[in-house]
């Protein structure tokens, strides 16, 4: 696979999305291993500020002004401009976050350019002449490693795959004018129909984004029900963290889906992950295994979580957690 490695920066509330700083860090590390150049591109109605933010992580960032990206769905608004630019510059590999917008964009670019796509990367490496991508499949039961068999490819990267780390020195931002297209098939293709965003609704009473939390206390089937999550919430509050959950707890209706961690939920990377009543099956493990410290409480000494937790307490969480709370509140801990 020839060519440079590029990162497409996404937007959040008018600024650069956190996932893009993580993807940029992964791309910089991948480029160093491959001996390739790395660059970023931002398409937005006002791209300069998010492009400068992305340039904290990458040596070169292209800023493309696209007025329709302000009030329309970003993936379709950005795709036409990006397809023409990518066709002209022909980077070997393009990385984007595995977000709803990122997945949409990857699909559109693949269809317009004929490039391959590898999705939901949980780890990246360089082997011979291209990237290898680790992905979890079959509901998280297996981990696979895949590579491209084509010259150009797109990779979507799961959130919290790496910790964002700015470069030693900021890069440069280069405005790209309206003449960025080429005479190829992508630039000659008709513009995509735009979808106007008429309203954005935030979840009422939502806690801090679980993906950004430094401390997470999660409950599983072992909490017994919605009432059992009260003690999970108490411990999370005492530790200054947020509440998470397994799919089993969400499917049972004990807690909203926004709190779900795992293969079909969120991927998190906190400094401390406390698992209460969670067995640690692979479907959940893939969403929290990169936590710096994992503490678990479970009555089953042979649960899978015991194999990779830093501290595994065999006991009843309804006895252990109140004792921990008492210590925290007394100031002796």
Secondary structure, DSSP 8 states (H G I E B T S, - for coil): --S-EEEEE-EETTEE-HHHHHHHHHHHHHHHHHT--EEEEEEETT-HHHHHHHTTTSSEEEEEE-GGGTTB-HHHHHHHHHHHHHHHH--SEEEEESSHHHHHHHHHHHHHH--EEEEEESEEEEETTEEEEEEEETTTTEEEEEE-SSS-EEEEE-TTSS-----SS--EEEEE-TT---SSHHHHS------B-------TT--S-GGG-SEEEEE-GGG-STTTHHHHHHHHHHHT-EEEE-HHHHHTTSS-GGGBBSTTSB----SEEEEES----HHHHHHHTT-SEEEEEES-TT-GGGGT-SEEEES-HHHHHHHHHHHHHHT--
